[in-house]
Each structure stands twice: as structure tokens, then as C-alpha cells.
Amino acid sequence: MNKKLLVFLALVIVGLFVAVAFPNYVGGGPSKLSSVILMLKQIDGAKRYWAEQHGFTNDVRPLHEISQQDIATLLAHSDGNVDRFGFGFDTNGYICSAKDVRFEINPLGVSPKAIFLRGYKRAPIPLPEGAVIKLDQNEMEEYILPGQPPKIYRWINQKFTQVSSE
């Protein structure tokens, strides 16, 4: 066989290997923002389930304080469930937060929220330090940017739209 053909085939094989293996090393998987939103939905779902199991409704103590300990057993995984950003739940069901995002459970009837302790520029709109993401009544995310007054955005029709100021 021709030496040039062998070199060409070797390059093609190496190229195919790189094309298949490379995405696994360069941030494949969910983004940090989608991990934060997933955590909020899991916390909110656990709160709702806990309230239902304990007879709480909007009419009966709607703002009952709920602790992480109350919902921990609902969020526990046998092997822990922490993603590459450091978000998730440990084997006891306690929230694992990364250094740059803090999660707040909040009382029943009040959505959990994530507070960005550092800015996050890779979001569709840059989230500065102090930005908050929370779920509204329909489990849609609200992005609250700090300022006077704070600006509230929602993801509507594939773009961020300012819906109001607090």
C-alpha cells in the first residue's frame, strides 16, 4: 500500500476517535443554569409532597416553615446525586450547593430560590452577583436581577422578556 494512503487512514481513524471522545471532556451534559433550575424543581416537588403527606393545604397553615430535615428523606439517594457543578443531594438528602450558588427552601407557599453569589455570564442573559432564580406558581422560572428596582425576567417564546419590576 501507498505510504500516503496509510498516513491518511491513520489520520481519519484518529479524527473519528477524537470526534467521538472529545465532547465527553468539554462540558457535555446540562449547563449550570439548567442544573440550578432542576434543583429548584426537585426542592419544590419535595415540599409539595411533604405538605400533602402531612395534611397542609393553602387553607391550612399555608406559610408553615419547612426545614431541609423535613424533606431530606424525599431527596435522599443511595449513592448521593451531585452533578459536575457541585449541585445535588447527598446520601442523607441534604442540599449540596456549589460555592457560587446558595439555595433557600423557604416556607410552604413560597417558592424555593437560588441566589448567585458570583456572576454567571454563560446564561442567555448575564446573571450578576445577587441575581435570584425562583419558580412562579406555574413552575416557570423567574430571573430577578438586582438593582433599584429589581427587574424580573421570564423565558417566553425562546427569549428572555422583562415582565415587571418588584
C-alpha positions as CSV (number, residue, x, y, z in Angstrom):
1,M,0.0,0.0,0.0
2,N,1.0,3.5,-0.6
3,K,2.6,5.2,2.4
4,K,0.5,8.4,1.9
5,L,-2.7,6.3,2.0
6,L,-1.7,4.6,5.3
7,V,-1.0,8.0,6.8
8,F,-4.3,9.3,5.5
9,L,-6.2,6.3,7.0
10,A,-4.4,6.7,10.4
11,L,-5.5,10.4,10.5
12,V,-9.1,9.5,9.6
13,I,-9.2,6.9,12.4
14,V,-7.6,9.3,14.9
15,G,-10.0,12.1,13.7
16,L,-13.0,9.8,14.3
17,F,-11.8,8.8,17.7
18,V,-11.4,12.5,18.7
19,A,-14.8,13.4,17.3
20,V,-16.4,10.7,19.4
21,A,-14.4,11.2,22.6
22,F,-13.9,14.9,22.7
23,P,-17.5,16.0,23.6
24,N,-17.2,13.9,26.8
25,Y,-14.4,16.1,28.0
26,V,-15.6,19.6,27.1
27,G,-18.7,20.2,29.1
28,G,-21.1,17.7,27.8
29,G,-24.3,17.5,29.8
30,P,-26.6,20.1,31.3
31,S,-25.4,23.7,31.9
32,K,-25.0,25.2,35.3
33,L,-28.2,27.2,34.8
34,S,-30.3,24.1,33.9
35,S,-28.8,22.3,37.0
36,V,-29.9,25.1,39.2
37,I,-33.4,25.1,37.8
38,L,-33.6,21.3,38.1
39,M,-32.6,21.6,41.8
40,L,-35.3,24.2,42.4
41,K,-37.9,21.9,40.8
42,Q,-36.8,19.0,42.9
43,I,-36.9,21.0,46.1
44,D,-40.3,22.4,45.2
45,G,-41.7,19.0,44.4
46,A,-40.4,17.6,47.7
47,K,-42.0,20.5,49.6
48,R,-45.4,19.9,47.9
49,Y,-45.2,16.2,48.5
50,W,-44.3,16.7,52.2
51,A,-47.2,19.2,52.6
52,E,-49.7,16.7,51.0
53,Q,-48.5,13.9,53.2
54,H,-48.8,16.0,56.4
55,G,-52.2,17.5,55.6
56,F,-51.1,21.0,54.8
57,T,-53.0,22.9,52.1
58,N,-53.2,26.6,51.1
59,D,-56.1,26.8,53.6
60,V,-54.3,25.1,56.5
61,R,-51.1,26.9,57.5
62,P,-50.0,27.9,54.0
63,L,-46.8,29.6,55.2
64,H,-45.7,26.7,57.5
65,E,-41.9,26.8,58.0
66,I,-40.4,23.7,56.4
67,S,-36.8,22.6,57.1
68,Q,-34.3,20.8,55.0
69,Q,-34.6,18.0,57.5
70,D,-38.3,17.7,56.7
71,I,-37.7,17.0,53.0
72,A,-34.3,15.3,53.2
73,T,-35.7,11.8,53.2
74,L,-37.6,12.6,50.0
75,L,-34.4,13.8,48.3
76,A,-32.0,11.1,49.5
77,H,-30.2,8.8,47.0
78,S,-28.3,5.7,48.0
79,D,-25.2,6.9,46.2
80,G,-25.7,10.7,46.5
81,N,-26.7,12.7,43.5
82,V,-24.2,15.5,42.9
83,D,-23.5,16.8,39.4
84,R,-20.3,18.2,38.0
85,F,-21.1,21.7,39.3
86,G,-21.4,20.5,42.9
87,F,-25.2,20.7,43.0
88,G,-27.4,17.9,44.2
89,F,-28.3,16.0,47.3
90,D,-26.0,13.9,49.5
91,T,-26.9,10.3,50.6
92,N,-28.9,11.8,53.5
93,G,-30.9,14.1,51.2
94,Y,-29.2,17.4,52.2
95,I,-28.6,20.0,49.6
96,C,-25.1,20.3,48.2
97,S,-24.5,23.8,46.9
98,A,-21.5,25.0,44.9
99,K,-19.6,27.9,46.2
100,D,-21.3,30.3,43.9
101,V,-25.0,29.5,44.4
102,R,-27.0,29.2,47.6
103,F,-30.4,27.5,47.7
104,E,-33.2,28.6,50.1
105,I,-36.0,26.2,50.8
106,N,-38.5,28.9,52.1
107,P,-41.8,28.2,53.9
108,L,-44.7,26.3,52.2
109,G,-46.5,28.5,49.7
110,V,-43.2,30.4,48.9
111,S,-41.1,29.1,46.1
112,P,-37.5,27.9,46.8
113,K,-34.9,30.1,45.3
114,A,-31.3,30.1,44.1
115,I,-29.1,33.1,44.8
116,F,-26.0,33.6,42.7
117,L,-23.1,34.6,45.0
118,R,-20.9,35.2,41.9
119,G,-21.9,36.4,38.5
120,Y,-22.7,33.9,35.8
121,K,-22.0,35.1,32.3
122,R,-22.9,31.9,30.4
123,A,-26.7,32.3,30.9
124,P,-28.8,33.7,28.0
125,I,-28.8,36.9,29.9
126,P,-25.7,37.5,32.2
127,L,-26.7,37.0,35.8
128,P,-24.7,39.3,38.1
129,E,-23.8,38.7,41.7
130,G,-27.0,38.7,43.7
131,A,-29.3,37.5,40.9
132,V,-32.1,35.2,42.0
133,I,-33.9,32.4,40.2
134,K,-37.2,31.2,41.6
135,L,-40.2,29.3,40.4
136,D,-43.6,31.1,39.9
137,Q,-46.9,29.4,40.6
138,N,-46.8,27.6,37.2
139,E,-43.3,26.3,37.9
140,M,-41.9,28.7,35.3
141,E,-38.5,30.3,36.3
142,E,-38.3,33.9,37.2
143,Y,-34.9,35.6,37.0
144,I,-34.7,38.6,39.3
145,L,-31.7,40.8,38.6
146,P,-30.5,43.1,41.4
147,G,-30.9,46.8,41.1
148,Q,-33.3,49.6,42.0
149,P,-36.0,48.4,41.4
150,P,-35.1,44.7,40.7
151,K,-36.0,43.5,37.2
152,I,-37.9,40.3,36.7
153,Y,-37.5,38.3,33.5
154,R,-39.1,35.1,32.2
155,W,-38.2,32.8,29.3
156,I,-41.0,33.4,26.9
157,N,-41.0,32.3,23.2
158,Q,-37.4,31.3,23.2
159,K,-36.1,34.7,24.6
160,F,-35.9,36.5,27.9
161,T,-38.6,39.0,28.4
162,Q,-38.8,41.6,31.2
163,V,-42.2,41.1,32.8
164,S,-42.1,43.6,35.7
165,S,-40.1,45.3,38.4
166,E,-40.7,44.3,42.0
